[in-house]
Amino acid sequence: MKKLLQPRLLAAAALAAGAAPATAATAVFFAPTTPYLSSADIPAGFYAGGLPTLLETLEDGSLDATLSASRGSLIGPGAFNGTRDSVDGDDGMIDGSCGPQATVCASWFDSSGSLGLRFTFIGSGALPTAFGVAWTDASPGASVTFSATGLDGQSLGSITVSGLADNSVSDTTAEDRFFGVTFSGGVQSIFISTSSGGIEVDHIQYGAMAPVPEPGSWALLAAGLAGMAGCKRRHTARA
């Protein structure tokens, strides 16, 4: 199923966490910090206006024609019941499970996680400037590496995260995480792999990256957040 997300307000999460503001010409990788249980868990500020151009949930049984996959295959209803690990909310409920249902909860799987999965934008027009995927499962103890390429295949960098995979290859969802990258020059492909065992992903997505604030805007935003904090402290003191 391909769908657009509802608009959401942009947040200054990176600034609040102490991260330095990036420039528009820098590829920015989004490392997973909290479970990805539905499209509502796409990081705020990842897409312009909060909306991806495409959100591929795979629930219609096919990969969108603007994407190609280097390996693996879609596993849908009736396959690998009990171990198929789709994004939690794809069955309409956030309940810690999405896999054994007979009519929903599709995902993309390959048995060789070390060889990885590459999703490439093959649509017409300009390359997307924001590209992401939800990693949903790997062998217990496996680390996850996420990288991207820009125009003509040049490397945009990579990140590796350990400690995500739980001790189960069933349809558990608490370990599911979002991996994404933004780059104003365009992102041609993303690549995700695991250090061992198989790999499973879902919610392949792309769109336009949110505008990068000018340095002066970051300063104003920081001042505004500091002012809000000061007002809250004064209000608490009076109370």
N, C-alpha and C positions, 0 to 999 in steps of 0.2 A: 504494500500500500504506500502511495506517495502522498504526503500531505504537508501543508504549511502549518507553522506554529502560530499561536496567538501572540500578539505583540506584548513585550515585557519591558519594564524600565531597565535602563542600563545601570550597573552598579560599579562603584570604585573599589572592587574587591582587591585588585592588585595593589592599589595605593594603600589601602588599609592594612594589607599584609606586609607592607614595607618594600614592595618590589619597585624597582626603578622604572619609570615610564619608557616604553620602547619607541623607536622612531618608525615611521611608516615603511621604511625600506628594510626593516629587520624582521626576520621570521620569528614568530613567537609561538612556542609550544606550550600547550595547556596540559599540565600533569594532573592526574586524577587525585582527588582528595576525599571525595564523598561518593557514596553509591549513586549510580545512574539507574534510576528505577523507571523513568519515563522521560519523554521529551521535555518535560518541565525542568529536568536536571541539566540541560545544556547550560554551560556557564553563562551567566549574565554578562553582556558586553561582548560576546563572541561574534554575533552577527549584527549587522546594521539593522536597527529597528527590532532586534530580537528574533528575526525570521530567517530560516534557511530558505534557499531557493528550492532545494529538494531534501526531503527526509524520507529515506528508503527504509521502511520497516520490514520489507520482504513478505508482508502478510498477504499480498496478492499472488504469491508463488513465482515471482520473477524479479530479476535485477533490472533496474531502470536502464533504458537504452542509452542514456548519457554516461553510463559507467561500464567499465570492463573490469573483470577480476582475473588475476594471474593464475590462481589456483582455487581449489575448493569447490563447493557446491552448496546450493540452497537446500536445507533440510526443513521440510514443512510438516503439516499435520499428518500423523500416522507414522512418522519416522522417529526412531530413537526415543520413544515415549519413556519419560522418566529421567532421561539424561539430556534431551534437547534443552538448551539454555537460551531462551529468548529474553528480551528486556521485560522486566516484571509487568509493566503496565500494558503490554500488548494484548492481554486478555481482558482488559477493562478494569482490572483490580490490582491494587498494590498490596499483595499479600505474601510476598516472599517466595513466590513460585510462578514460573511460566515455562511449561515444557510438555507435560503429558496431555494437555488438552487436545481434543480430536480435530478442532477446526481452526485454531489460532496458534500463535507462538512459533513463528518461523525464525530461522537464523541462518548464518553462513558458516560452514564448518570445513576444516581440512585436518587430516590426521597427522600431518607433518608441520607442527608449529615452528620448528627451527627453519623451515624453508620460507615461512611467512606468507602473508596475503597482501597483494598490491591492488589497490583500487585506483583506476585511472579515469580522469575525466575525458570523455571522447565526444562530448557534445559540441555543437556549433557555437561560435561566438567566443567571447573572452573567457579566459580561465577563471574559475572561482578564486576568491582571495581568502576564503575560510573553508576548511575541509576537516571533517571529523568522523569518528566511528566509536561505537560502544563495544568495548571488549567485554565478553560475558563469561568466558571459561578457558581454562588451561589445566594441565596436569598440576597436582599439588606441588607447591614449592617452586614452580617455574617463574622466571622473571619475564617481563613484557618489554619489548623494545618497539618504539614508534618513531618513524622517520618520514620525510617528505621530499619531493622533488618539485622544482619550478619549471619554467619554460625550457624546453629542450633537454629536460632531464637533469639539470644541475641540482646537486644536493642542497637542501635547506637546513640540514642538521638532523639530530635525533635525540631522544631521551630514552632512558631505561629505568624501569621501576620494578622493584622486588617486593615480595611480601603481600601481593594482592590475592593470589590463588588460594582458595581455602582447601580443606582436606576432602573435597568431594568433586566428582565430575557429573553430579546430577544437576537438576534444574534450579539450584539455589541461586539467589540473585544479589545477596548482600555484598558480594565481591565485585559486581559489575562496575566498570569505570568508563568515563569518557576520555578519549584521547583526541586532541585536535591541534591544528596549526593555522595561523593566519600569516599572510604575506601579501603586501600590496602589489608585488610584481606578478602574482598569480601562482596558484598551486596546481600542478599538473597531476600529481598522484600522491597517495599516502601508502605507507607500508607498515604492517604490524606483524610481529613475530614473537614467539615464545622460546625460551631456552631448552625446553623439552616437551615431549608429548604432543598432543593435538592443540588446536586453537579454534575458538568459536567467537563470532562477532555479530553485531546487529546494528540497526539504525545508522547506516552509512549516510552521510549528509554533507552538503556543501552550500555555499552562498557567498554573500558579500560581507567582508569583515567590517566591524564597527569602526568608525573614524577614530584615529589616534589623536588625542587632545594635544594641542600645541603646548610647549613648555609653560607659557603663561597661564594656560587653562589649568594645568596640573597644579600650579602654585595657588590659583584661586580656589580650586577644589579642595586642596589641603587646608587652606585657611578657613574655608567654609565648614569643613568637617571639624576642625579645631574649635571654631566658634560654637558649633552645635554641641560639642562635648562640654565646653565651658558653661553654656546655658543650662545643660542638664545638671552639672555639678552644683550651680547656684540654686537651681530649683530644688534639688535634693537637700541642700543645706538649709534652705528656708523651711522645708517641710519638717 
